[in-house]
Every structure is written in C-alpha cells, then in structure tokens.
Amino acid sequence: MTEPAREGPAADNPGGADAEGQSRHTARPRDAASLIVWRTGTAGTEVLMGKRHAKHRFMPDVMVFPGGRVDADDHRQPAVRELVPAAQRMLERRATPGRARAIGIAAIRELHEETGLVLGERRGDGVAADLGALHYICRAVTPGRRPIRFNARFLAAPAEAVTGEIAGSGELERLDWYTPEAAHRHHVADITGKVLVEFLDWLAMSARARSSRPLIVFRGMDNRHHEV
C-alpha cells in the first residue's frame, strides 16, 4: 500500500458496523470506496473478493471487496476516462465534484494495490483510472461512537473492463471469483452481505430502472435507508 500506516486493525475495513470498540466521542466518518468487480461464470454471477488476513486482530478471515479510504493524492491522479453522468451525480450527493472524482480514483487504486488488476492504464507504478467504467451501487456509514468511522461508497465495474492477473499484495488472502453462495461459505460480514444484495438487485435491473432507482445508504447498525 502506498498510503500512510493505518491507525488500527479496523482502519482498512470501510462501511457499516465494522469497527471495533466504542468511543466517548463521535468520530467524523472518513470517505472510502470499495469496488465490486463482477463477471458471469458457469455457476452464474461471480464477484472478486478476498479474505482479511487471519492475523488481523479485528475480524480475521472475513470476506470483503477490494477497497479502502480516500487519500489526498487521489485528488491529483490522472484518468483515461471521467465519471459518466449517472455515477457522478450519485457520488456528488454527499461530496463535492472533486471529492466525488477522488472517491472513484480511490476505488480503482485500491483494486490495483490489493489485487494487481488494472481498471484503466498502467503508468509507472500507478494507474490512470478508467472512471467511466464505474457504476454506483450504494453507500454505508459506520455507526457513531466508534473509534474509526467511514462513509464508504460501493461501486461496481464489469470484469471485461479490467486487465492483468490477480496478484494479491497480502492484504487480502484467497483472492478469487466467488458466487454469492460461495462467498458466504467463507464468512461474509453483515454489511458486505447487504451490499452484495443491493448489487445483485442493481444487476438484474434494466438501464432505465437503474437510472431512476432510489439511492440507498446503510446507517446505524447497518439499517437500510433511502437517501433524502
């Protein structure tokens, strides 16, 4: 990873009620992004997931999507294509235009750092992101009174838009393509399971239905709400 050392075992696990302990003060949620890369396999829809290392003090052996928090450098990174209007509009519901773009950059950067896969073009040690391949699914906010909180956006991209071979950095183990049923056999966190349901619902929609669907946010203990 190129970002600074994280502040604790839960710091690289954005979304939902996935932070350990309680805090006397309400921490401000940090912007984060996770990327659901999907393909159609012989058993149906498969998504790219990995398992948190068994030595993690918090939530070891939990299946998650590639992702992490937004870094300052994400505001300055190049892209081969910019966000499509629908994804940009959805990301900007709770972010400035510049921050919305950085969230998309973060999702693609984390994909590359954690899996070796490229959504865009390799440039030196980094990636010029293909933001135009991203679709917006939902977001999740870690409950208050947690020591580490995230405002995590969950984005999606088709496998055919991605290049390279899976080569994990060690942050996620058992990186592979999983059907939802297979992923659950390896222990999926509650929020990850709920986001996976949102993604599968989105995938089954027509293009028109996707453009008009309500935006979903998970708050509190992973409670589902419509954005207002």
ABEGO torsion letter per residue (X at the ends): XABBBBAEAAAABBEEAABBEBBABBBBBBBBBBBBBBBBBAAEBBBBBBBBBAABABGBGBBBBBEEBBBAAAAABBBABBBBAAAAAAAAAABBAAAAAAAAAAAAAAAAAAAGBBBEBBBEABBBBBAAABBBABBBBBBBGBABBBBBBBBBBBAAABBEBBBBAGABBGBBBBBAAAAAAAGBBAAAAAAAAAAAAAAABBAAAAAABBBBBBBEBGBBBBBX
